[in-house]
């Protein structure tokens, strides 16, 4: 199923060179190298158009890894996952980077400005995806289908495609809600090019994402069904995003919705998903095979769909081509001609584990000679996260263009997160769940991690703080940490410190307004309807 959808995706990129606008604004149509009447003339064209929406997660442009359809950003930085990961991890206690590229030191030091190119890139990439979805929905209405003689089962299939497209748009609006709070807002029903988009609010955007996810639920495929193709959103992904949205509702709206988080995480858990027996196999190049834990992935292809972000970035930004001080070498991670190094942990992350070598808790997959960060630009300060590999579970290296690119898929949602959402929501007072059930879920994760019950905990251990630490152990470097720290009131302020938080080696207080990123200056200039987030 992975290969079939990747084939469709690749053909969609060739046929639908759909470049998003070269500015942030939502009121610009995507440009098309071929007309809509050609692209959407057949049912297959609609599936190819859907694949292009998914491709916008995994590629930087339709014309290859050396180009970007996000203006003003080097193509190497323009992949969605690389930008999202940078915003979620590099600004926290989990990661630090010794590169001097403009904007990275600001993120390392919690001192980002309104012109930070990586934050602007994330904002632009999300808006690019929303813009493409809006146009896809305009082209796939019942009226458009009828005019193109697409009826019966083919029209029913397009209804599902539309639901998936709306899910992808809801996900990107969640990204903007979580990161920027108050972005511009348009749907397929708004006229294009007539007026500048108006700015929404956190509460209004929360309500919109919630309503969209509930509205499309019935039109999505059931998890585990024949219609639930690998790498495509189904009901499980819909429920998983709702559970995540509700867990953070207090932050987004001021009103807690922990009961709803329990309801939707329970829907995921009760469906066809199950934990993969070996934690480390989740992060290998054949993680698409017999993996019932991943709910929705970004699919990468190291030959046919390459870019310098995604899991290619996660692996190459960890190792050198030649052995480093810890003896790590890029060949052992499936990128023999890659190896850029730069990303390491701050000492707070390995300190969550009983040892940094994964002897007891096998989720602790680190390498290096010095855990402490004394200087950001010291390449051997900080341990390296080695859980991502472009190597299969049978220890083979898949084909890789130039020996640099990865075929490891990245899970946007997996079952383990839903176990932890359930437990934290119970600990925070949500109804409809139980401590006993939460304990069962936590100890399922810990039994897998330890290989036995020696790491299991008692119900008394299940405090809210326990869940923050356990999320760190289970989900580190998977794009959750900034959101988690904000929910716990630890991302800003001085309650919790890490090296170089606030630009000070020992860490210092960061003002609360930095819980949101700034609206990029370029969009403020282009759209007079927008107002900058407070503090910037």
C-alpha positions in Angstrom: 0.0 0.0 0.0 2.9 2.3 0.7 4.4 1.7 -2.7 1.1 2.1 -4.5 0.3 5.5 -2.9 3.9 6.6 -3.4 3.6 5.8 -7.1 0.4 7.9 -7.4 2.1 10.6 -5.4 5.1 10.7 -7.7 2.9 10.8 -10.8 0.8 13.6 -9.2 3.9 15.7 -8.7 4.9 15.3 -12.4 1.3 15.9 -13.7 0.3 18.7 -11.3 3.2 21.1 -11.0 1.1 23.0 -8.5 3.3 25.7 -6.9 1.9 27.5 -4.0 2.1 31.3 -3.9 5.5 32.8 -3.4 4.2 35.0 -0.5 2.4 34.1 2.6 -1.0 35.5 1.8 -3.9 33.1 1.6 -5.7 35.1 -1.1 -3.4 34.0 -3.9 -4.3 31.1 -6.1 -1.8 28.3 -6.5 -0.3 28.4 -10.0 -0.9 25.5 -12.3 1.2 24.4 -15.2 -1.8 22.7 -16.6 -5.5 23.8 -16.5 -8.1 22.4 -14.1 -10.1 21.0 -16.9 -7.2 18.8 -17.9 -6.1 17.9 -14.3 -9.6 17.0 -13.1 -11.1 15.6 -16.2 -11.1 12.0 -14.8 -11.5 10.3 -11.4 -7.8 9.4 -11.6 -7.1 13.1 -11.8 -8.8 13.7 -8.6 -6.8 11.1 -6.8 -3.6 12.5 -8.3 -4.7 15.9 -7.0 -5.2 14.5 -3.6 -1.8 12.9 -3.7 -0.3 16.4 -4.5 -1.8 17.6 -1.2 0.0 14.8 0.6 3.2 15.5 -1.4 3.2 19.0 0.0 4.2 17.5 3.3 7.1 15.4 1.9 8.5 17.6 -0.9 9.8 21.2 -1.2 8.6 21.7 -4.7 7.3 19.7 -7.7 10.6 20.1 -9.5 13.0 18.5 -7.1 15.0 19.0 -3.9 16.9 22.0 -5.2 13.8 24.2 -5.5 11.3 25.5 -3.0 7.7 26.6 -3.6 8.0 28.7 -0.4 9.5 32.1 -1.3 12.4 33.5 0.5 13.7 30.3 2.0 16.5 28.0 1.0 15.1 24.8 -0.5 17.1 22.8 2.0 15.2 24.3 4.8 11.7 24.4 3.2 10.3 20.9 3.9 7.3 20.9 6.3 8.7 18.4 8.8 12.0 20.1 9.0 10.4 23.5 9.8 7.8 22.0 12.1 10.5 19.9 14.0 12.7 23.0 14.3 9.9 25.0 15.9 8.9 22.2 18.2 12.2 20.8 19.3 15.1 23.3 18.8 13.4 25.9 21.1 13.1 23.4 23.9 15.0 21.3 26.4 15.3 18.4 24.0 17.5 19.7 21.2 20.1 22.2 20.2 22.0 22.9 17.0 25.6 24.2 16.6 25.0 25.6 13.1 25.3 29.4 12.6 22.8 29.7 9.8 20.7 32.9 10.2 17.9 32.2 12.6 19.2 29.0 14.2 21.1 30.7 17.1 17.9 32.7 17.9 15.9 29.4 18.2 18.7 27.8 20.4 18.6 30.8 22.7 14.8 31.5 22.8 15.4 34.9 21.3 13.7 34.6 17.9 12.6 37.7 16.1 9.7 38.6 13.8 12.0 38.0 10.8 13.2 34.5 11.8 13.4 32.6 8.5 12.5 29.2 10.0 9.3 30.5 11.7 8.3 32.4 8.6 9.0 29.2 6.6 6.7 27.1 8.8 4.0 29.8 8.6 4.4 29.9 4.8 4.4 26.1 4.4 1.2 25.7 6.4 -0.5 28.4 4.4 0.8 26.9 1.2 -1.0 23.6 2.1 -4.2 25.4 3.1 -4.2 27.3 -0.2 -3.8 24.1 -2.2 -6.6 22.4 -0.3 -9.0 25.3 -0.7 -8.5 25.1 -4.5 -8.9 21.3 -4.5 -12.2 21.7 -2.7 -13.4 24.3 -5.2 -12.6 21.9 -8.0 -14.4 18.9 -6.4 -17.8 20.1 -5.5 -20.8 18.1 -6.6 -21.5 20.7 -9.3 -18.0 20.4 -10.7 -18.1 16.6 -10.7 -21.4 16.6 -12.5 -20.1 19.0 -15.1 -17.2 16.6 -15.8 -19.6 13.6 -15.9 -18.1 12.0 -12.8 -20.9 10.1 -11.1 -21.7 7.0 -9.1 -18.9 5.2 -7.3 -16.3 7.6 -8.8 -18.2 10.6 -7.2 -18.4 8.7 -3.9 -14.6 8.2 -4.0 -14.1 11.9 -4.5 -16.3 12.6 -1.5 -13.7 10.7 0.6 -10.9 12.5 -1.1 -12.5 15.8 -0.1 -12.7 14.6 3.5 -9.1 13.8 3.5 -8.2 17.2 2.0 -10.3 18.8 4.7 -8.4 16.8 7.3 -5.0 18.0 5.9 -6.3 21.6 6.0 -7.5 21.1 9.6 -4.1 19.7 10.6 -2.3 22.8 9.1 -4.8 25.1 10.8 -3.9 23.3 14.0 -0.2 23.9 13.3 -0.9 27.6 12.9 -3.2 27.7 16.0 -0.5 26.0 18.1 2.4 28.0 16.8 1.0 31.4 15.9 -2.4 31.6 17.6 -4.1 34.2 15.4 -3.3 33.6 11.7 -5.2 34.8 8.6 -8.1 32.6 7.7 -9.8 31.6 4.5 -11.7 28.5 3.2 -12.8 27.4 -0.3 -15.9 29.6 0.1 -14.0 32.8 0.1 -13.4 34.8 -3.1 -9.8 34.8 -4.2 -7.8 37.9 -4.9 -10.6 40.3 -3.9 -9.7 41.2 -0.3 -7.0 40.4 2.1 -7.8 37.6 4.5 -9.1 38.6 7.9 -7.3 37.5 11.0 -8.9 34.9 13.2 -8.6 34.3 16.9 -7.4 31.3 18.9 -10.9 30.5 20.2 -12.5 30.8 16.7 -9.8 28.7 15.1 -10.1 26.0 17.7 -13.8 25.9 17.1 -13.3 25.7 13.4 -10.7 22.8 13.5 -13.0 21.0 16.0 -16.0 21.4 13.8 -14.2 20.3 10.6 -12.8 17.2 12.2 -16.2 16.2 13.4 -17.9 17.0 10.1 -15.6 14.8 8.0 -15.5 11.8 10.4 -18.2 9.9 8.7 -16.7 10.3 5.2 -13.2 8.9 6.1 -12.1 5.3 5.9 -12.3 3.1 8.9 -9.0 2.1 10.5 -7.8 -1.3 9.3 -10.3 -1.4 6.4 -9.4 -2.2 2.8 -10.1 1.5 2.0 -7.6 2.7 4.6 -4.5 3.1 2.4 -1.2 3.6 4.1 -0.1 7.2 4.4 -3.6 8.6 4.0 -5.9 10.1 6.7 -8.7 7.9 8.1 -11.0 8.1 11.1 -8.1 7.1 13.3 -6.1 10.2 12.3 -9.2 12.3 12.7 -9.8 11.1 16.3 -6.1 11.4 17.1 -6.0 15.0 16.1 -9.2 15.7 18.0 -7.7 14.1 21.1 -4.5 16.2 20.8 -6.6 19.4 20.2 -8.7 18.7 23.3 -5.7 18.0 25.5 -4.4 21.5 24.7 -7.8 23.2 24.8 -7.0 25.1 28.0 -4.1 26.7 26.3 -5.9 27.5 23.1 -9.2 28.7 24.5 -9.0 29.0 28.3 -11.5 26.2 28.8 -10.3 22.7 29.6 -11.7 19.7 27.6 -10.0 16.7 29.2 -13.1 14.7 29.1 -13.3 15.1 25.3 -9.6 14.1 25.1 -10.4 10.9 26.9 -13.3 10.2 24.6 -11.3 10.6 21.4 -8.1 9.0 22.5 -10.3 6.0 23.6 -11.8 5.8 20.1 -8.3 5.5 18.6 -7.3 2.9 21.3 -10.4 0.8 20.7 -9.9 0.6 17.0 -7.4 -1.6 15.0 -4.1 -0.1 16.2 -1.6 -1.9 18.5 1.9 -1.3 19.8 4.8 -2.4 17.7 6.7 -4.9 19.8 10.1 -3.3 19.4 10.3 0.5 20.0 13.4 0.9 17.9 11.7 -0.7 14.9 9.4 2.4 14.7 12.2 4.5 13.4 13.8 2.2 10.8 13.4 2.4 7.0 10.9 -0.5 6.8 8.7 1.0 9.5 5.8 0.8 7.1 5.7 -3.0 7.2 3.5 -4.7 9.8 3.3 -1.5 11.8 -0.1 -1.2 13.4 1.0 1.6 15.7 1.5 4.4 13.2 -1.8 6.1 12.6 -0.7 8.7 9.9 2.7 9.1 8.4 4.6 11.4 6.1 6.0 9.0 3.5 9.5 9.6 2.2 11.3 8.0 -0.7 15.1 8.2 -0.9 15.1 7.9 -4.7 11.9 9.3 -6.2 10.8 12.0 -3.8 13.8 13.6 -2.2 14.4 16.8 -0.3 16.9 17.9 2.5 14.2 17.9 5.2 12.1 15.2 6.7 13.9 12.1 8.0 16.8 12.9 5.7 17.4 15.9 7.9 16.9 14.1 11.2 19.5 11.5 10.2 22.1 13.5 8.4 22.0 16.3 11.0 23.1 13.8 13.6 26.2 12.2 12.1 29.3 12.9 10.0 30.6 11.0 7.0 33.8 10.2 8.9 33.6 8.8 12.5 33.1 11.4 15.2 34.4 11.5 18.8 31.8 8.8 19.7 32.7 6.6 16.7 29.4 7.4 14.9 29.6 7.3 11.1 26.9 8.1 8.5 27.2 4.7 6.8 25.8 3.0 9.9 22.7 5.1 9.6 22.0 4.5 5.9 23.3 7.7 4.5 26.9 6.8 3.5 27.5 10.0 1.6 25.6 12.3 3.9 26.4 13.4 7.4 26.1 17.0 8.3 25.9 16.7 12.1 24.9 19.7 14.2 21.8 18.5 16.2 22.3 17.2 19.8 20.3 17.0 23.0 20.5 19.3 25.9 21.3 17.3 29.1 17.7 17.5 30.3 16.6 14.9 27.8 19.0 12.0 28.6 18.5 12.8 32.3 15.0 11.5 32.0 16.3 8.0 31.5 18.0 5.6 34.0 21.0 5.5 31.7 21.9 7.2 28.4 22.8 4.0 26.6 19.4 2.3 26.6 20.5 -0.6 28.7 17.4 -0.5 30.9 14.9 1.8 29.2 15.6 0.9 25.6 13.9 4.1 24.4 17.0 6.0 25.5 18.9 5.8 22.2 21.8 8.3 22.5 25.4 8.4 21.6 28.2 10.7 22.5 30.9 11.4 25.0 29.6 14.5 26.9 25.9 15.1 27.9 26.5 18.6 29.2 26.2 21.6 26.9 28.9 24.1 27.9 28.9 25.9 24.5 26.4 25.8 21.6 29.1 25.7 19.0 31.1 22.9 20.6 30.3 19.9 18.3 30.9 17.3 21.0 28.8 18.9 23.7 25.5 17.1 24.1 24.5 13.6 23.2 23.1 12.7 19.8 19.7 11.1 19.2 20.3 7.9 17.2 16.9 6.4 17.0 16.2 7.5 13.4 18.0 5.3 10.8 17.7 4.7 7.1 18.4 1.1 7.8 15.8 -1.7 7.8 15.1 -4.1 10.6 17.1 -6.7 8.7 20.1 -4.4 8.7 20.0 -3.5 5.0 20.3 0.0 3.5 17.5 0.9 1.0 18.3 2.6 -2.3 19.3 6.2 -1.6 19.9 8.9 -4.2 23.5 10.0 -3.9 23.7 8.0 -0.7 22.2 10.9 1.2 18.4 10.6 1.2 16.1 8.7 3.6 13.1 6.4 3.0 12.2 6.3 6.7 8.6 7.4 7.1 7.7 9.8 9.9 4.7 9.3 12.1 2.5 12.4 12.7 0.3 10.3 15.0 0.9 6.9 16.6 -0.9 4.9 19.2 1.6 5.5 22.1 0.7 9.2 22.1 -3.0 8.3 22.5 -2.2 6.2 25.5 -0.4 9.1 27.1 -3.2 11.6 26.2 -5.7 9.3 27.9 -3.6 9.1 31.0 -2.8 12.8 31.3 -6.4 13.7 30.7 -7.5 11.4 33.5 -4.8 12.8 35.8 -6.1 16.3 35.0 -9.6 15.4 36.1 -11.3 14.4 32.8 -14.4 12.1 33.1 -15.0 8.9 31.4 -11.7 7.3 32.0 -10.0 5.6 35.0 -6.6 5.6 36.7 -6.6 1.8 36.4 -7.0 1.9 32.7 -4.4 4.7 32.4 -2.0 2.5 34.4 -2.5 -0.4 32.0 -1.6 1.9 29.0 1.5 3.4 30.7 2.8 0.0 31.7 2.3 -1.4 28.3 4.7 1.3 27.0 7.1 0.8 29.8 7.1 -3.0 29.5 7.9 -2.6 25.8 10.7 -0.2 26.7 12.3 -2.4 29.4 11.6 -5.7 27.7 9.9 -6.9 31.0 7.9 -5.5 33.9 10.9 -4.1 35.8 10.1 -0.6 34.7 6.4 -0.7 35.5 5.0 1.9 37.9 2.2 2.0 40.4 -1.0 4.1 40.2 0.5 6.5 42.7 3.2 7.5 40.2 0.7 8.7 37.7 0.8 12.4 38.5 0.6 15.1 35.8 4.3 15.7 36.1 4.9 12.0 35.5 3.2 12.3 32.1 5.3 15.2 31.0 8.5 13.1 31.7 7.0 10.0 30.2 6.1 11.9 27.0 9.7 13.0 26.9 10.9 9.4 27.1 8.4 8.0 24.6 8.0 10.8 22.1 11.2 12.8 22.1 12.3 14.4 18.9 9.0 13.6 17.3 7.7 17.1 17.3 5.7 17.4 20.6 8.0 19.0 23.1 7.2 22.8 22.7 3.5 22.1 22.8 3.9 19.9 25.9 6.0 22.4 27.8 3.5 25.2 27.1 0.7 23.0 28.4 2.6 22.5 31.6 3.6 26.2 32.0 7.3 25.5 31.5 8.2 26.7 28.1 8.5 30.3 29.3 9.1 31.8 32.7 11.7 30.5 35.2 9.9 27.5 36.7 11.9 25.1 34.5 15.2 25.8 32.9 17.5 24.2 30.4 20.9 25.2 29.0 20.8 28.5 27.0 17.1 29.0 27.6 16.8 32.8 27.3 20.4 33.0 25.9 22.1 32.2 29.3 24.3 29.1 29.7 22.5 28.1 32.9 19.1 29.1 31.5 17.0 32.0 32.6 13.4 33.2 32.5 11.7 33.8 29.1 8.7 36.2 28.9 5.3 34.6 28.5 4.5 36.2 25.2 7.0 33.8 23.6 4.4 31.0 24.1 3.3 32.1 20.6 5.5 32.8 17.7 5.3 36.1 15.8 3.3 36.7 12.7 6.0 37.2 10.0 6.7 40.8 9.2 6.3 40.1 5.4 2.7 39.1 5.9 2.0 42.0 8.2 3.2 44.4 5.5 1.3 42.5 2.7 -2.0 42.3 4.7 -3.2 45.3 6.7 -5.8 43.2 8.4 -3.2 41.4 10.4 -2.1 42.5 13.9 1.2 41.2 15.4 1.0 38.9 18.4 1.6 40.8 21.7 5.2 41.3 22.8 6.8 41.3 19.4 
